[in-house]
């Protein structure tokens, strides 16, 4: 899981997770890059990952997720999406972002030209229903607090719509 001080202590319980693009570089400004995250989450969901809530912003995402092997699933998510997103950026010649991913890459990552994600994912065990509701509210209000939308359900890349009884871009699990 990288060099995070956060530890997963209960593998099969829901966890609040944050994944941040290296140096907060805005990569998720195109539907195609966001689709890579959704495709990877959908794949992992078919293999048992439960997504309770999510939001994807321009340079990070928050999730409440649960699985039998949450640490392994998060590592798979980060590894696959990093490779796929870097390939997308190379294919579309997004040189500015690629230069930044190379420049800010950690020195010990000498086996690659680019680093996509910041190390760690900061998993926080959800210890109660109240904490679950608080984290879901935080996730859904993130784009509102940033001034991107007036209502959480208006943010396209969020599970807020699912909790309003509408269809979202990703089917979520509202039972925990």
C-alpha positions as CSV (number, residue, x, y, z in Angstrom):
1,X,0.0,0.0,0.0
2,X,2.9,2.4,-0.3
3,X,4.5,4.4,2.5
4,X,1.3,5.4,4.3
5,X,1.0,5.7,8.1
6,X,-2.6,4.6,7.8
7,X,-3.2,0.8,8.1
8,X,-6.0,-1.4,7.2
9,X,-6.9,-3.2,10.5
10,X,-10.1,-4.9,9.5
11,X,-9.9,-6.2,5.9
12,X,-13.6,-6.9,5.3
13,X,-15.1,-3.7,6.8
14,X,-16.0,-0.5,4.9
15,X,-13.2,2.0,4.6
16,X,-13.1,5.6,3.6
17,X,-10.2,6.0,1.1
18,X,-8.6,9.0,-0.7
19,X,-6.6,8.6,-3.8
20,X,-4.7,11.7,-4.9
21,X,-2.9,12.3,-8.2
22,X,0.8,13.1,-7.7
23,X,1.3,16.8,-6.7
24,X,-2.5,17.3,-7.1
25,X,-2.1,17.5,-10.9
26,X,-5.6,17.9,-12.5
27,X,-6.0,14.8,-14.7
28,X,-9.7,14.0,-14.3
29,X,-10.8,17.0,-16.4
30,X,-11.8,14.8,-19.4
31,X,-14.5,12.2,-19.5
32,X,-12.1,9.7,-21.0
33,X,-9.8,9.8,-17.9
34,X,-12.7,9.5,-15.5
35,X,-14.0,6.6,-17.5
36,X,-10.7,4.7,-16.7
37,X,-11.5,5.0,-13.0
38,X,-15.1,3.8,-13.5
39,X,-14.0,0.9,-15.7
40,X,-11.5,-0.2,-13.1
41,X,-14.0,0.1,-10.3
42,X,-16.6,-1.8,-12.3
43,X,-14.2,-4.6,-12.9
44,X,-13.3,-4.8,-9.2
45,X,-17.0,-4.7,-8.3
46,X,-17.6,-7.8,-10.4
47,X,-14.8,-9.5,-8.3
48,X,-16.4,-8.6,-5.0
49,X,-15.5,-5.0,-4.2
50,X,-18.5,-3.0,-2.8
51,X,-18.6,0.7,-3.5
52,X,-20.8,2.5,-1.0
53,X,-20.0,6.0,-2.1
54,X,-17.6,7.9,-4.4
55,X,-16.7,11.2,-5.8
56,X,-14.1,12.0,-8.5
57,X,-12.7,15.5,-8.7
58,X,-10.1,16.9,-11.0
59,X,-7.1,15.6,-9.0
60,X,-8.3,13.2,-6.4
61,X,-11.1,10.8,-5.5
62,X,-12.8,9.7,-2.3
63,X,-14.4,6.3,-1.9
64,X,-16.1,4.3,0.8
65,X,-15.3,0.7,-0.2
66,X,-15.4,-2.7,1.2
67,X,-14.1,-6.2,0.2
68,X,-12.6,-9.3,1.6
69,X,-9.2,-8.1,0.4
70,X,-9.5,-4.3,0.6
71,X,-5.7,-3.7,0.6
72,X,-5.2,-5.9,-2.4
73,X,-8.1,-4.4,-4.3
74,X,-6.9,-0.8,-3.6
75,X,-3.4,-1.8,-4.8
76,X,-4.9,-3.3,-8.0
77,X,-7.1,-0.2,-8.5
78,X,-4.1,2.2,-8.2
79,X,-1.7,0.0,-10.3
80,X,-4.1,-0.6,-13.2
81,X,-5.4,3.0,-13.3
82,X,-1.9,4.4,-13.2
83,X,-0.7,2.3,-16.1
84,X,-3.9,3.0,-18.1
85,X,-4.0,6.7,-17.4
86,X,-0.3,7.2,-18.3
87,X,-0.9,5.2,-21.5
88,X,-3.8,7.5,-22.3
89,X,-1.7,10.6,-21.7
90,X,1.1,9.3,-23.9
91,X,-1.3,8.3,-26.7
92,X,-2.9,11.7,-26.6
93,X,0.4,13.6,-26.2
94,X,-0.6,15.4,-23.0
95,X,3.0,16.5,-22.6
96,X,2.5,19.0,-19.8
97,X,0.9,16.5,-17.4
98,X,3.4,13.8,-18.4
99,X,6.3,16.2,-17.7
100,X,4.8,16.9,-14.3
101,X,4.3,13.2,-13.5
102,X,8.0,12.6,-14.4
103,X,9.3,15.7,-12.5
104,X,7.5,15.0,-9.2
105,X,8.1,11.3,-9.3
106,X,9.7,10.0,-6.0
107,X,13.4,9.3,-6.4
108,X,13.0,5.7,-5.2
109,X,10.6,5.0,-8.1
110,X,13.5,4.5,-10.5
111,X,11.8,1.5,-12.2
112,X,9.5,3.8,-14.1
113,X,9.4,7.1,-16.0
114,X,6.3,8.4,-14.3
115,X,4.5,8.2,-11.0
116,X,0.7,8.8,-11.2
117,X,-0.7,8.4,-7.7
118,X,0.7,9.8,-4.4
119,X,1.8,7.1,-2.2
120,X,-0.8,5.6,0.2
121,X,-4.6,5.8,0.1
122,X,-5.3,6.8,3.7
123,X,-7.8,4.1,4.5
124,X,-10.0,4.9,7.5
125,X,-12.1,2.1,9.1
126,X,-15.8,3.0,9.2
127,X,-16.6,2.1,12.8
128,X,-20.3,3.0,13.0
129,X,-23.4,3.9,11.0
130,X,-23.0,7.5,12.1
131,X,-19.4,7.6,10.8
132,X,-20.6,6.0,7.5
133,X,-23.2,8.7,7.1
134,X,-20.7,11.4,7.9
135,X,-18.2,10.1,5.3
136,X,-20.8,9.7,2.6
137,X,-22.0,13.3,3.3
138,X,-18.4,14.5,3.2
139,X,-17.9,12.7,-0.2
140,X,-21.1,14.1,-1.7
141,X,-20.5,17.7,-0.4
142,X,-17.0,17.9,-1.7
143,X,-17.9,19.4,-5.1
144,X,-20.4,21.7,-3.5
145,X,-17.9,23.0,-1.0
146,X,-15.5,23.7,-3.9
147,X,-18.2,25.7,-5.6
148,X,-18.4,23.5,-8.7
149,X,-22.2,22.8,-8.2
150,X,-25.0,24.0,-6.0
151,X,-26.4,20.6,-5.2
152,X,-24.4,17.4,-4.6
153,X,-26.6,15.4,-7.0
154,X,-25.6,17.8,-9.8
155,X,-22.0,16.5,-9.8
156,X,-21.8,13.9,-12.5
157,X,-18.9,11.9,-11.0
158,X,-20.5,11.2,-7.6
159,X,-22.7,8.7,-6.0
160,X,-25.0,11.5,-4.6
161,X,-27.5,10.8,-7.4
162,X,-27.7,7.1,-6.2
163,X,-28.6,8.3,-2.7
164,X,-31.3,10.6,-4.2
165,X,-33.0,7.6,-5.8
166,X,-31.6,8.4,-9.3
167,X,-29.3,6.5,-11.5
168,X,-25.6,7.3,-11.2
169,X,-22.7,6.4,-13.5
170,X,-21.7,3.6,-11.2
171,X,-24.1,1.2,-9.3
172,X,-23.3,1.4,-5.6
173,X,-24.1,-0.7,-2.6
174,X,-26.2,1.2,-0.1
175,X,-26.3,-1.7,2.4
176,X,-23.6,-1.8,5.0
